[in-house]
Amino acid sequence: DGGKFEDAEKWYREALKKTPNDEDVRMDLALAYLSREPADADRAIAEFNAILSADPKYEKALQNIAFAYKEKGDQENLVKTVERLKQVNPENSALKLLAAK
């Protein structure tokens, strides 16, 4: 149900007004954007980039932004991000999924 994600997005945006540096809430907001139908990859990417600007090696954000780039069909940024993810954790379980076409 798409309305569930929209409700969650509203809640997460309100929470970020109170605690703008809360990476967990920002991550959940980005995942809500990515999980809706259709996915809003651009908004998800913007939120993941906000997290990564504060913590460039945040593995979960790198992993999820890579999936957002894959969803969007942005092969160039997908490849760059997968390389960054490999540097942070070469054993990340998502790497195989991200490599699949």
N, C-alpha and C positions, 0 to 999 in steps of 0.2 A: 504494500500500500504506500504510494508515493507521499501521501499526507503525513505519514509517520516521520519521514525524513525531513519534511518541511517543518514540522513541529519541533523536531530535535534541533534543526538548524537555528530556529528562533531562540531556543533555550541556550544553545552554545554561544550565540552572538551576545545574548544578554549577560551570560557568565563572563565573557571576554571583556565586556565593558567594565566589570568590577575587578577582574584580574587579567589584564591584557597579556601578561607574560606566562600564563598557565599553558605550558606545552601540551599537557594531556587534553585539556578542553579544546585547544586549537587542533590537535590531532583528530579528536572525535568529530569536530566540525568538518574538517577536510574529508574524513572518511564518509560522513553523511553526504557531502557533495558528490563523492565518487560512487556512492551506493545507490543514489536515486536513479530513476528511469525517466528520461535518459540521464546518463551520468553528466555532471557538470565538471569536466576535467580541468577546465581553466581556473575555476574558483578553488578547486581542490589543490591545484598546483600552487596557486598564490598562497594558500594557507601553509602548505608544506614548505614553501620557500621562506615564509616568515619564521618557521621553526628552525630551518637550516641556517638562517642568517644569524641566529643566536647560538646555534650548536651545529656546526657544519658536519660533524661526524655522528649525528644522531641516527643510528642505524634504522630504526623503525620509520623515521621520516624519509630517509633515502630509499628504503624498500618501497614505501607507499607512493612516493612521487614517481618512482620508476613505473609502477603500475598505472599511474595517471598518464604518464607520457605514452605508455603502450596503448591505453584506451583511446588516447587522442590521435594515435598514429604518428607521433613525433619521434621518428627513429633516431635522429641525431642526438636529441637530449636523452633519449632512453639509453643509448650506448654510453654516453658520457656518465650518466648517473649509475649505470650498472658497474662501470669501472670504479667509480667512487665507492660504491657499496662493497665491491670486492676488496678494496684497500682497507675498509673498516672491518669487514668480516668475510674472508674468503669462503667460509663454511655456511653462510646465510642460506637457509633452506629455500628462499624465494628465487635464488639465482637461476635454478633450472627452469622454473616457470617463466621467468623473464626472458630467458634465451629462446624459448619456444616461439615459433612464428604463428 
